[in-house]
Amino acid sequence: MEAVIDIGNTMIKLGYFINDGIHEVKEFITKDDLLSDLRYNEIESCIVSSVRSREFNDDLASQLADRCKLIILDHNTPLPINLDYETPATLGRDRIAAAVGARFLCPDANVLAIDAGTCITYEFVRADGTYLGGNISPGITLRSKAMNEYTGALSLVNDFDRPSLIGKSTKEALQNGVMNGMIYEVNGYIESFKKHYADLLVILCGGQARYLVNHINYEIFANRNLVLLGLHKILKHNDP
């Protein structure tokens, strides 16, 4: 069994893989909860992708390194795709994993991976397996918090399930502004990419994807474990 760990800004996801398939996925809030759950006696190898601080990552690595074969994903880790990116050292580990996962799910296709989490990231992989780059924008929570924290009177809103075209209250106006802005953005990106790549495939993932999935005007594939799948492919690429 192999373990893949995706440490995001708010959540930690752990995936156990057996025979190249996902056996179990768990989510945690704290590093201690993750470490107490890991099945050290069962896993042969592990890969970690983290967007947290260096101190956080070093501490985690020190606790894992003596217990299993460990890869900490960084810009020097060999990948099963080619990078055409000017600053690979600054490329988010979760973004790399999403691109690899998209390539695995859609081999030999032009594919756009959209990861809706704390931020929304867009990763494009060309049909020949080259990652050309992508974009980053604020996610639902960041947009809502920004309007609350950087104004004197706008409240923090959290309910985004049913946006409408016109808000009949300030609360509705905030909710609609956050959600419709994201919906128009995502649809706009897909439309623009399709002008250049008519055969484009789109994969949607991330903790906030549920708010978007029914509002996209194009055929998409939803896969909540895209980053975990990509991490596993990177692990296998380095430890066949």
N, C-alpha and C positions, 0 to 999 in steps of 0.2 A: 504494500500500500504506500502511496505517495501523498504528501500533504502540500497544499498551496495556500498561501496566506496573503490576502489583499488588505492592507491597512490604509483605510481612507481617512478623510478629515474627521468624520463623525463615527463611522462604524468599522469594525474589523470582521472580515469574512474569512472563514476557514473551509476549505474543500478537501475532502478525502477522495482519492482516485484509486480505482482498482481496474487493472486491465484496460487502461486508457479511457475508462468511463467514470463519470461522477458517481461516487458511492453515497456521499452525504455532504450536506452544506450546513454550516452553523454560523451564527452571527453573535458578536460580542461587543460590549462597550469598552471594556478595559483590557489591558495587556495581561493582567493577572488572571482574568477569567479565561483568556485564550490559552495561556500556559498550563493552567490546571486541567484543561480539557484535552490537550494534545496526547495522542496515544503513542508515546515514545517507543514502546516495545513493539509496535506494529508497523511503524512507518520506516521505510528504507531511505527516503530522501525527501527534502523539503525545499521549497522556494518561497521567498518573501519579497513582496512588493510593498513599499511604504512611501507615503507622502508626508510622513511626520518628520520631526527634527532628527538631526544626526545623533543626538544623545539618546533619544528613544530607540532608534534603530540599532545603535551600538549595544545598548543594554539587552535588547531582544536577541541579537546575534550571539552575545556572550552566553546566554542561557540555552541556546539551541545548538551551538556549534559542536559541543561534545556529545550530543545525544543522537545526531543523525547527520547524513551527508547534506550539507546546507549550501544554498545559493542565495545570496542577497542581490536582487536584480539592480543593476546600475547600467550606466552608458557603455561600460566595457564588456558586458555580458554578451556572448555570441547569440545571435538571433536567427530564427528560420525565415526571416524576411530581410530585405535590403532597406537601409535607411538613406533617404535623400533629404536630409535635414541639416540646417546650417549649425545648430547648437545642440548636438545630441546630449551633452552633459546636463542641459537644462530641461530635457524632455521628460515629462512626468512618467514614472514607472507604470502607473495605471493606464496611461495613454499608450505606451508601448504594448502592454498586455492586450488591451482592447484591439489594437491593430492586428496583432498576431492571431487573436481569437477570430477576428473577422476573416482573415485570410484562410484560416482553417475551415471555417464554416462555409465560405464561398470561394473555393479554390478556382484560380484562373478567371476570376471575375473582377470588374471594377466595383469596389465595395466601400461604402461610407458607414462607419460605426459611430453611433451617437450615444454617449453615455450621460444620462441625466442624473446627476448627483448633486453634491454641494455646488459644483460648477457643471455646466454642460460642455462636454468636449466633443469635437468632431474630428474623426481620424479617417483619412482617405488612403486606401491601398489600391494601387493600380493593378490591372490584371496580370502583369508580369511579376507580381510579388514585391513591388517597390512601394515603400511608405513615403508619400510625398509631403506629409505634414497635416495640419489641421488648424482648428481654432478653439478658443476657450471663451465662455461667457458665463455670467452669474446664473446660478440655478434659482429655484423657487424661493428657498429660504433666504438666500443672500439678497435677492431683489426686495423681498418683503422687509427684511431687517434694515436695509439701506434707507428705504423711505421712512421708516420709523425713527432710526437713529440720527438721520441727517436733516430732519425737519422738526419743527416745534410742535406741530399739532396732529400729524398723521399717526394713527395707531398701528400696532402690529397685528396683521391678519394671518390666519393659519388655514382657513377652509378654502380649498381651491378646486373642489370637485366639479362644480357646475358653473363655468363662466358664461356670461351673457354678453351681448353686444354693447348694451348701455347699462351702466350702473345707476340704480335709483337711490342709492345712499353712498356716503363716503366709503363705508366698508366695502360695498359692492364695487365701487369704482377702483379701489385698491386691489381687490381680488381679481377683477377683470383685467386691470392693467398688468398685473404680474402674469396671469395665465395667458391672456391673449397675446401679450408681447412675446412670450416663449413660443406659443403655437405658431404665430406668424414668422418668427425667426427660424424655427425648425423647418417649416414648410418652404420658406424662402431659400434656405441653404440647399435643401433637396432639389428644388426647382433649378437653382443655379448650376448645381453639379450635373443635373440631367441635361442641361444645354450643351455641356462638354462631353458627357458620357451617357448617351441615351440608354445604354443597357445597365445603368447603375443599379446595384443592389444595396439596400439599406437595412442595417441591423440596429435595433434600439435596445438599450439596457440601462441599468442604474436604478437606484432606490426611488427616484421620482418619475420613472418612466410611466408608471400607471396613470399619471395625470395627463400624459401626452398621447398615449397609444391610440385613443379613440378620436383624436383630433388631427391626425396626419392625413393629408390628402393623397398620399401615395401608398402603394403596396410596400409593406415593411415586414421584417422578421423580428420578433421580440425574443430576446434571450437574456434572462436575468443573470446568467452565470458566464457571460461573455469574457469578462476579465479573468475569471478563474480558469476557463478553458485555455485562454491565451497563455497564462502563467504555466499551466501544465505542459503546453507544447514547448515553451522555452525550457522548462525543466528537462523534458525528454530530449530536446536538442542538445543539451549539455551533459546528459547522463543517460545515454541510450541503453 
